[in-house]
Structures are given as structure tokens and as C-alpha cells.
């Protein structure tokens, strides 16, 4: 995985009862019971200052 590519490609994955947002840059959000909140974490990471491609 190329972590220096600059583009932030996020996704969510389930781990047991929890959903986690992951990014191609190596960032990982907190485990959430709400899939919607995990997706919001991913969107916030993509648009956070200093993470824009």
C-alpha cells in the first residue's frame, strides 16, 4: 500500500459489533457501534485540514 500517494481513500469495516473507518494513508478512526457515525468519521478525516489531497 502506497501511504505517500496523497489521496485519502476511506472505507468502513466491521469488527464484531463495531464499525471502524479506515484510510489508505494509515489513519484509523475509533470503533463505533453506529455505521453512520463511522462513515461520518471517514468523511471528516477526508476534509480535515492537512489531509486534503
C-alpha positions in Angstrom: 0.0 0.0 0.0 1.4 3.4 -1.0 0.9 5.6 2.0 2.6 8.6 0.5 0.3 8.8 -2.5 -1.5 11.9 -1.1 -5.0 10.7 -1.9 -7.2 9.7 1.0 -9.4 6.7 0.2 -11.6 5.9 3.1 -13.8 2.9 3.8 -15.5 1.2 6.7 -15.1 -2.3 8.0 -16.9 -4.3 10.7 -15.2 -5.9 13.6 -17.6 -7.8 15.7 -20.3 -5.4 16.9 -18.3 -2.4 15.9 -17.6 -0.4 12.7 -14.3 1.3 12.0 -13.4 3.9 9.4 -10.0 3.2 7.7 -8.0 5.3 5.2 -5.3 4.5 2.7 -2.9 6.8 4.5 -2.9 4.6 7.6 -5.4 6.6 9.7 -7.9 4.6 11.7 -11.0 6.0 13.4 -12.4 4.9 16.7 -14.6 1.8 16.8 -18.3 2.8 16.7 -21.5 0.9 17.2 -23.1 3.2 14.6 -22.1 2.6 11.0 -23.4 6.1 10.2 -21.0 7.6 12.7 -18.1 5.6 11.3 -18.9 6.9 7.8 -19.0 10.5 9.3 -15.6 9.9 10.9 -14.3 8.9 7.5 -15.8 12.0 5.8 -14.4 14.3 8.5 -10.9 12.8 8.0 -11.1 13.3 4.3 -12.0 17.0 4.7 -9.8 17.8 7.7 -7.1 20.5 7.3 -3.8 18.9 6.4 -5.4 15.7 4.9 -6.7 17.1 1.6 -5.1 15.6 -1.5 
